[in-house]
Amino acid sequence: MSLQAPSYTQSGQRRALAKPICGEHLPSMHQKRLPKHIGFIPDGNRRWAEARELPKEAGYHHGIKPGLALYEACEKLGIEEVSVYGFTQDNTHRPSVQARQFRAACVAFAQEIAHRGAALAVIGDAESPQFPPELAHLTRRQGSGIKVNFLVNYGWQWDLNGLRESGTLRSSEVSRIDLIVRWGGGRRLSGFPPVQSVYADMYVVDDYWPDYRDEHLREALEWWSRQDRTFGG
């Protein structure tokens, strides 16, 4: 079942997206040590689409529903903070049809979790024409639920340049990341917030992002709970 972007009635009332069913494999994790802050790199959308003989850009739309399922799973577990890659400044160099689709997917996801009460801040270069104007009002954190940092038109150089210009990272309100989970089999950070990631453990899921299952998160958390977190000491 595909997930449509939020729509509105003729009276202007918002039609909420159906909540995905999730969490059935997660209750046992309450007994284990959990990270306070998890970073997520949802990769493999285009390869997922190609494997199904779909246009590459079709994969982005199919990443929205998994994103909502992951959000609900983290909320159920009591994870305090998550950072999620939407798209990077480098991604905007892709063909325009793809750029339009991943921007639309990011808008749909951000608007929906804001509606569900997430303490959401969209972090990225909002002064660029590549930044979705629909998300401009979300660059200041809103909501009181799980803290979500959504990286949209984000670039690590843009972030670090804040130190030179104002003495502060542009992502300064993002805390240190304990665990990074990446889908799609890649073993790299791809510019994920470098300062906050300095002591993060990285768990790689070979499945493509649109094939997300709660087992992916459970297995990543179980793996992380066995790591020796010495921070170099």
C-alpha positions in Angstrom: 0.0 0.0 0.0 1.4 3.4 -0.9 1.2 6.3 1.3 -0.1 9.6 -0.1 1.0 13.1 1.0 -1.3 14.8 3.4 -4.4 16.2 1.7 -7.1 18.7 2.7 -10.9 18.8 2.5 -12.8 21.5 0.7 -13.2 23.2 4.1 -9.4 23.3 4.6 -9.3 20.6 7.3 -6.4 18.3 7.1 -6.8 14.6 6.3 -4.4 12.7 8.5 -2.3 9.9 7.0 -3.1 6.4 8.2 -0.6 5.4 10.9 1.5 2.4 9.9 1.3 -0.7 12.0 4.6 -1.1 13.9 6.3 -2.1 17.1 5.3 -5.8 17.4 8.9 -6.8 17.5 10.1 -4.1 19.9 8.8 -4.7 23.5 11.7 -6.8 24.6 14.1 -3.9 23.9 12.7 -2.1 27.0 14.9 -4.4 29.0 18.1 -3.4 27.3 20.4 -0.4 27.3 19.2 2.1 24.7 20.9 5.0 23.0 19.7 8.4 23.7 20.2 9.7 20.2 20.1 7.7 17.0 21.0 8.9 13.5 19.3 7.3 10.5 20.5 7.3 6.9 17.7 5.9 4.8 19.5 4.9 1.6 18.6 2.7 -1.4 15.4 4.3 -2.6 16.5 4.5 -6.3 17.9 1.0 -6.3 14.7 -0.3 -4.7 12.7 1.3 -7.6 15.1 0.0 -10.3 14.8 -3.6 -8.9 11.0 -3.3 -9.5 11.4 -1.8 -13.0 10.1 1.5 -11.8 11.6 5.0 -12.5 14.3 5.8 -10.0 12.4 8.8 -8.6 9.5 6.5 -7.7 11.5 5.1 -4.8 11.4 8.3 -2.8 7.6 8.2 -2.4 7.9 4.7 -1.1 10.2 5.9 1.6 7.6 7.9 3.4 5.6 5.1 5.0 8.8 3.4 6.4 9.8 6.8 7.8 6.6 7.0 9.8 6.9 3.5 11.0 10.4 4.1 12.2 9.3 7.3 13.9 6.5 5.4 15.8 8.9 2.6 16.8 11.4 5.1 18.3 8.6 6.9 20.1 7.3 3.6 21.5 10.8 2.7 22.8 11.3 6.1 24.4 14.3 7.2 22.3 14.9 10.8 23.3 16.3 12.1 20.0 16.7 11.1 16.4 18.4 12.7 13.4 17.2 11.7 10.0 18.7 12.4 6.6 16.2 13.9 4.1 18.5 15.1 1.4 21.9 16.7 1.1 23.1 19.7 -0.8 25.0 17.2 -3.0 21.8 15.3 -3.7 20.4 18.4 -5.4 22.7 17.8 -8.4 20.7 14.7 -9.4 18.3 15.0 -12.3 15.5 17.5 -11.7 12.7 14.9 -11.7 14.4 13.1 -8.9 15.1 16.3 -6.9 11.4 17.3 -7.2 10.4 13.9 -5.9 12.7 13.7 -2.9 11.8 17.2 -1.9 8.1 16.3 -2.1 8.7 13.2 0.0 10.6 15.2 2.6 7.7 17.8 2.8 5.1 15.0 3.3 7.2 13.3 6.0 8.0 16.5 7.9 4.5 17.8 7.9 3.1 14.5 9.1 5.4 14.0 12.1 4.8 17.6 13.0 1.1 16.9 13.0 1.8 13.9 15.3 3.5 16.1 17.9 7.2 15.5 17.2 9.6 18.2 18.6 10.7 18.7 15.0 13.4 21.0 13.7 14.3 21.0 10.0 18.1 21.6 9.7 19.7 22.7 6.4 20.4 25.7 4.2 17.0 27.4 4.1 18.3 30.3 2.1 19.0 28.1 -0.9 16.4 27.8 -3.7 16.8 24.0 -3.2 15.2 24.2 0.2 11.4 23.4 0.2 9.6 26.6 1.1 6.8 24.6 2.7 9.3 23.7 5.5 10.5 27.2 6.3 8.3 27.5 9.3 9.8 24.3 10.7 13.4 25.5 10.9 12.6 26.5 14.5 11.8 23.6 16.8 8.2 23.0 17.5 6.2 20.3 19.3 6.8 18.5 22.6 7.3 14.9 21.6 10.4 13.0 20.6 13.1 15.3 19.4 13.5 14.9 15.6 16.3 16.6 13.6 15.3 16.3 10.0 18.3 17.1 7.7 16.9 18.8 4.6 19.3 20.4 2.0 22.0 19.8 4.7 25.7 20.0 4.0 28.6 19.3 6.4 30.5 22.3 5.0 27.5 24.6 5.4 27.2 23.3 9.0 30.9 23.8 9.9 31.0 27.2 8.2 28.8 28.4 11.0 31.9 28.1 13.3 33.8 30.6 11.1 30.9 33.0 10.7 29.4 33.0 14.2 31.5 30.7 16.3 28.7 28.1 16.5 27.7 25.0 14.5 24.6 25.6 12.5 23.4 22.3 13.9 24.4 23.3 17.4 21.1 22.1 18.9 21.8 18.6 17.7 23.3 16.5 20.5 26.1 13.9 20.2 24.9 10.8 18.3 25.3 7.4 20.0 24.3 5.1 17.1 23.9 5.6 13.3 21.9 3.1 11.3 22.3 3.1 7.5 20.2 1.2 5.0 21.2 0.2 1.5 24.5 -1.5 2.4 26.7 1.6 2.3 29.6 1.8 4.8 30.0 5.6 4.9 28.6 8.6 6.7 27.9 10.6 3.4 28.4 13.9 5.2 26.1 13.1 8.2 26.7 15.7 10.9 30.4 15.2 11.5 30.9 16.7 14.9 27.9 14.9 16.5 28.9 11.6 14.8 32.5 11.6 16.2 31.9 8.8 18.7 28.8 7.1 17.1 28.8 3.4 16.5 27.5 2.6 12.9 25.2 -0.3 12.1 24.6 -1.1 8.4 21.4 -2.8 7.0 21.8 -4.3 3.6 18.1 -4.0 2.7 17.0 -0.9 0.8 15.2 1.7 2.8 11.7 1.2 1.4 11.9 -2.4 2.7 12.3 -1.2 6.3 11.0 -3.6 9.0 11.0 -3.1 12.8 13.5 -6.0 13.0 16.1 -3.8 11.5 15.8 -1.3 14.4 15.6 -4.1 17.0 18.7 -5.8 15.6 20.6 -2.5 15.5 19.7 -1.8 19.1 20.7 -5.2 20.3 24.0 -4.9 18.5 24.6 -1.5 20.0 23.8 -2.7 23.5 26.8 -5.1 23.3 29.3 -2.4 22.2 32.0 -1.2 24.6 31.4 2.5 24.8 34.8 3.8 26.2 35.0 7.0 24.2 38.7 6.4 23.7 39.4 6.0 27.4 
